[in-house]
Amino acid sequence: MTAPLIWQKSTYSQEQGECVELTASGGAVLLRESDDPTVVLTTTRQDLARFLQVIKVGTGGPRTPRA
């Protein structure tokens, strides 16, 4: 039997819900919307970190290869 997942809410979340929750399972990061916890997205730590950096910086166009 596997241990139940422990979901964490963002510190920016409202008490009424409407937040993103995440947990780790093996080498994956799982994300879900608190309003519909049956829909779960799966990604890696690296891809999530890259996504959050793009949001923070505000850029995210196609990457160009480095010379």
N, C-alpha and C positions, 0 to 999 in steps of 0.2 A: 504494500500500500504506500502511495506517495503522500508526502506532507502537503497540506493545503497551501496554496499560494497566499502570500501576505502582500496585499496591494497597498501602495503608498500614494497619497494625494500630493499635489503640488502645494507648496506653502502659499501660493497665490490663489488657491481655490476658495470659493465661497462656501459657507456652511450649508447652503441650500442645495448643494450638488453642483451640477454644471462644471465638472472638472475632469481633467485627464488623470488617470491612475496608472501606475506602472509597477512592475515587479520583474525579478530576474528568475529565469528557469534554465538551468544548465548554462549554456553559453549564449542564450538569447535574452533579449529584453522584450517584455510583453507590455503593450499599452492598450487601454480601453477608456471609453467614455463612461462616466459614472451613470449617465441617464440610460445607457444601453450596454450593460456589462457583458452581454452575450457576444458582442462583436469585439474581437481581440486582434490587434495588429502585432506582428512579430518582426523584430529587427535585431541588429547587432549593436553592441555598445559603441563601436566605432562609427557606424552609420548614424546612430542617434546623436552622438557628440557632434558629428559633422552637420547634421540637420539643425541642431540647436545653435551652433556657431553661425550658420547662415542666417538664421532668424535674428540673432543678436547683432550681427554686423549689417544685415540688410542687403546683402548681395547674394547672388546665387545663380548667375547665368551659367552657361556651359563652360566647363573648364577647358583651358587651352593647355596642350602639352608643354612642358618645360624643356628648354633646349639643353 
